Amino acid sequence: MTIDETKTLVDKIKIYRPTFGGHFDKTGMDKLKLEWYRILEPYDYEDVNKKLDEYFENGDNFGRYPDVYYLIKYLKKSNEKLKSGIRYVQCQNCNRTVEFDKYNEHFDRCSSVEYISKMSLKYYDKTLNKKKLFELINEEFEDKYWKFCEALVDKMEDGQDKYNLKNVILIHNGGKPKLDINSMLNFEENKKW
């Protein structure tokens, strides 16, 4: 589990139990989240989140705060869930453990999700739900990805990033890039299309 996922869980608890951590100032709340992260880090977010939902759904827990150790009770750590005899690698982008045979597919999607998430925040001031983007079927994701890139090109200021994105879109649509590699490296000298 990542630090951001841990913060999401703690924030979710505050939604259902508004007084949770109420005696902490911001610094104290940050320390609480870091301590929860220390405990939750070896577990999968989906498993802990499901356990938290079950806690809130149980009428016996009405008005009570969940304990971090309760949330991991009976859960398997991420590394314990790995299948024996299968090789795994860690993604360079998201640090998730992925089966070696599925790594290229995961890395392509992960890189694309990271790119549009970063650009969405930068140019549209919107945070995208990465989990939902990962869950899309390939055809739907590809369609959304390229539509986003085509709209993004109009928002970007002139420069290397816009130039590169235009060429990537041209190649994707079956065209040829406008300039050769030497021209790309000397973009400042060749700003004209």
VOMARMI-352063 format. One line per field, with one value per residue (C-alpha): chain; residue number from 1; x, z, y; residue in three letters. Coordinates in nm, 3 decimals, always signed. Example, Ala and Ser with C-alpha at 12.3 -4.5 7.8 and 13.67 -1.06 7.14 Angstrom:
<recs>
ch [A,A]
i [1,2]
x [+1.230,+1.367]
z [+0.780,+0.714]
y [-0.450,-0.106]
aa [ALA,SER]
</recs>
This chain:
<recs>
ch [A,A,A,A,A,A,A,A,A,A,A,A,A,A,A,A,A,A,A,A,A,A,A,A,A,A,A,A,A,A,A,A,A,A,A,A,A,A,A,A,A,A,A,A,A,A,A,A,A,A,A,A,A,A,A,A,A,A,A,A,A,A,A,A,A,A,A,A,A,A,A,A,A,A,A,A,A,A,A,A,A,A,A,A,A,A,A,A,A,A,A,A,A,A,A,A,A,A,A,A,A,A,A,A,A,A,A,A,A,A,A,A,A,A,A,A,A,A,A,A,A,A,A,A,A,A,A,A,A,A,A,A,A,A,A,A,A,A,A,A,A,A,A,A,A,A,A,A,A,A,A,A,A,A,A,A,A,A,A,A,A,A,A,A,A,A,A,A,A,A,A,A,A,A,A,A,A,A,A,A,A,A,A,A,A,A,A,A,A,A,A,A,A]
i [1,2,3,4,5,6,7,8,9,10,11,12,13,14,15,16,17,18,19,20,21,22,23,24,25,26,27,28,29,30,31,32,33,34,35,36,37,38,39,40,41,42,43,44,45,46,47,48,49,50,51,52,53,54,55,56,57,58,59,60,61,62,63,64,65,66,67,68,69,70,71,72,73,74,75,76,77,78,79,80,81,82,83,84,85,86,87,88,89,90,91,92,93,94,95,96,97,98,99,100,101,102,103,104,105,106,107,108,109,110,111,112,113,114,115,116,117,118,119,120,121,122,123,124,125,126,127,128,129,130,131,132,133,134,135,136,137,138,139,140,141,142,143,144,145,146,147,148,149,150,151,152,153,154,155,156,157,158,159,160,161,162,163,164,165,166,167,168,169,170,171,172,173,174,175,176,177,178,179,180,181,182,183,184,185,186,187,188,189,190,191,192,193]
x [+0.000,+0.125,+0.130,-0.142,-0.362,-0.310,-0.410,-0.722,-0.817,-0.765,-0.966,-1.243,-1.255,-1.293,-1.591,-1.770,-1.639,-1.592,-1.438,-1.166,-0.832,-1.016,-0.774,-0.481,-0.364,-0.248,+0.101,-0.045,-0.277,+0.018,+0.205,-0.100,-0.114,+0.259,+0.222,-0.075,+0.131,+0.415,+0.170,-0.038,+0.242,+0.291,-0.081,-0.289,-0.510,-0.810,-0.798,-0.770,-1.037,-1.275,-1.210,-1.282,-1.611,-1.707,-1.624,-1.854,-2.134,-2.132,-2.396,-2.197,-1.933,-2.168,-1.989,-1.667,-1.329,-1.155,-0.815,-0.533,-0.447,-0.809,-0.798,-0.505,-0.620,-0.641,-0.518,-0.226,+0.060,+0.113,+0.423,+0.239,-0.023,+0.231,+0.208,+0.500,+0.690,+0.604,+0.858,+0.761,+0.906,+0.837,+0.699,+0.932,+0.636,+0.393,+0.610,+0.345,+0.455,+0.361,+0.403,+0.708,+0.510,+0.257,+0.508,+0.531,+0.154,+0.134,+0.421,+0.265,-0.068,+0.101,+0.317,+0.015,-0.192,+0.091,+0.132,-0.232,-0.269,+0.028,-0.092,-0.451,-0.332,-0.094,-0.320,-0.674,-0.615,-0.802,-0.691,-0.775,-0.874,-0.581,-0.751,-1.047,-0.812,-0.636,-0.969,-1.080,-1.063,-0.779,-0.993,-1.177,-0.856,-0.682,-0.975,-0.981,-0.601,-0.575,-0.873,-0.708,-0.374,-0.539,-0.718,-0.402,-0.193,-0.410,-0.361,+0.018,+0.250,+0.496,+0.806,+0.964,+0.675,+0.414,+0.639,+0.692,+0.321,+0.227,+0.470,+0.344,-0.013,+0.096,+0.266,-0.034,-0.262,-0.037,+0.154,+0.523,+0.692,+0.753,+1.127,+1.413,+1.595,+1.860,+1.591,+1.418,+1.739,+1.780,+1.420,+1.498,+1.654,+1.364,+1.041,+0.858,+0.645]
z [+0.000,-0.082,+0.147,-0.069,-0.034,+0.343,+0.351,+0.151,+0.410,+0.703,+0.523,+0.462,+0.834,+0.903,+0.665,+0.853,+1.196,+1.179,+1.528,+1.439,+1.519,+1.634,+1.918,+1.673,+1.501,+1.138,+1.242,+1.471,+1.195,+0.956,+1.215,+1.256,+0.879,+0.869,+1.154,+0.983,+0.662,+0.850,+0.956,+0.637,+0.377,+0.330,+0.251,-0.061,-0.052,-0.193,+0.090,+0.368,+0.211,+0.190,+0.556,+0.646,+0.453,+0.640,+0.969,+0.888,+0.768,+1.096,+1.324,+1.634,+1.531,+1.505,+1.634,+1.705,+1.548,+1.356,+1.483,+1.232,+1.362,+1.329,+0.961,+0.888,+1.103,+0.889,+0.577,+0.377,+0.301,-0.067,-0.090,+0.075,-0.200,-0.477,-0.659,-0.622,-0.939,-1.105,-1.150,-1.042,-1.102,-0.946,-1.172,-1.199,-1.203,-0.937,-0.741,-0.773,-0.800,-1.140,-1.297,-1.523,-1.828,-1.783,-1.706,-2.053,-2.078,-1.725,-1.780,-2.101,-1.927,-1.612,-1.809,-2.003,-1.686,-1.517,-1.820,-1.856,-1.478,-1.464,-1.766,-1.638,-1.313,-1.487,-1.767,-1.637,-1.259,-1.229,-1.045,-1.232,-1.067,-1.163,-1.030,-1.265,-1.558,-1.487,-1.474,-1.822,-2.098,-2.343,-2.629,-2.403,-2.240,-2.576,-2.707,-2.399,-2.398,-2.757,-2.727,-2.419,-2.602,-2.903,-2.677,-2.471,-2.772,-2.812,-2.446,-2.445,-2.504,-2.790,-2.699,-2.695,-2.511,-2.758,-3.052,-2.919,-2.852,-3.201,-3.352,-3.133,-3.243,-3.608,-3.578,-3.397,-3.677,-3.939,-4.039,-4.033,-3.784,-3.911,-3.836,-3.802,-3.477,-3.527,-3.564,-3.251,-3.053,-3.184,-3.131,-3.026,-3.366,-3.554,-3.398,-3.730,-3.848]
y [+0.000,+0.347,+0.650,+0.810,+0.503,+0.512,+0.879,+0.790,+0.526,+0.762,+1.032,+0.777,+0.701,+1.074,+1.083,+0.803,+0.904,+1.285,+1.301,+1.049,+1.210,+1.523,+1.582,+1.602,+1.919,+1.893,+1.779,+1.514,+1.392,+1.369,+1.160,+0.936,+0.878,+0.796,+0.548,+0.383,+0.369,+0.195,-0.077,-0.100,-0.074,-0.453,-0.504,-0.443,-0.134,-0.322,-0.579,-0.321,-0.098,-0.395,-0.476,-0.111,-0.124,-0.441,-0.268,+0.024,-0.208,-0.402,-0.247,-0.347,-0.094,+0.201,+0.512,+0.322,+0.389,+0.112,+0.007,-0.025,-0.373,-0.482,-0.384,-0.617,-0.907,-1.223,-1.039,-1.170,-0.937,-0.859,-1.078,-1.370,-1.365,-1.422,-1.753,-1.992,-2.077,-1.744,-1.467,-1.117,-0.773,-0.435,-0.162,+0.138,+0.379,+0.261,+0.013,-0.258,-0.619,-0.761,-1.102,-1.094,-1.213,-0.931,-0.657,-0.498,-0.468,-0.328,-0.085,+0.052,+0.116,+0.247,+0.493,+0.617,+0.657,+0.847,+1.075,+1.173,+1.208,+1.444,+1.643,+1.658,+1.810,+2.050,+2.176,+2.116,+2.126,+1.793,+1.482,+1.163,+0.837,+0.614,+0.302,+0.351,+0.415,+0.084,-0.098,+0.014,-0.245,-0.180,-0.047,+0.198,+0.317,+0.364,+0.567,+0.793,+0.825,+0.945,+1.181,+1.331,+1.371,+1.536,+1.786,+1.840,+1.943,+2.254,+2.347,+2.312,+2.603,+2.576,+2.382,+2.039,+1.870,+1.995,+1.907,+1.552,+1.499,+1.618,+1.370,+1.085,+1.160,+1.174,+0.835,+0.686,+0.805,+0.642,+0.955,+1.026,+1.257,+1.610,+1.622,+1.380,+1.299,+1.568,+1.830,+1.703,+1.744,+2.097,+2.201,+2.557,+2.619,+2.458,+2.585,+2.603,+2.315]
aa [MET,THR,ILE,ASP,GLU,THR,LYS,THR,LEU,VAL,ASP,LYS,ILE,LYS,ILE,TYR,ARG,PRO,THR,PHE,GLY,GLY,HIS,PHE,ASP,LYS,THR,GLY,MET,ASP,LYS,LEU,LYS,LEU,GLU,TRP,TYR,ARG,ILE,LEU,GLU,PRO,TYR,ASP,TYR,GLU,ASP,VAL,ASN,LYS,LYS,LEU,ASP,GLU,TYR,PHE,GLU,ASN,GLY,ASP,ASN,PHE,GLY,ARG,TYR,PRO,ASP,VAL,TYR,TYR,LEU,ILE,LYS,TYR,LEU,LYS,LYS,SER,ASN,GLU,LYS,LEU,LYS,SER,GLY,ILE,ARG,TYR,VAL,GLN,CYS,GLN,ASN,CYS,ASN,ARG,THR,VAL,GLU,PHE,ASP,LYS,TYR,ASN,GLU,HIS,PHE,ASP,ARG,CYS,SER,SER,VAL,GLU,TYR,ILE,SER,LYS,MET,SER,LEU,LYS,TYR,TYR,ASP,LYS,THR,LEU,ASN,LYS,LYS,LYS,LEU,PHE,GLU,LEU,ILE,ASN,GLU,GLU,PHE,GLU,ASP,LYS,TYR,TRP,LYS,PHE,CYS,GLU,ALA,LEU,VAL,ASP,LYS,MET,GLU,ASP,GLY,GLN,ASP,LYS,TYR,ASN,LEU,LYS,ASN,VAL,ILE,LEU,ILE,HIS,ASN,GLY,GLY,LYS,PRO,LYS,LEU,ASP,ILE,ASN,SER,MET,LEU,ASN,PHE,GLU,GLU,ASN,LYS,LYS,TRP]
</recs>
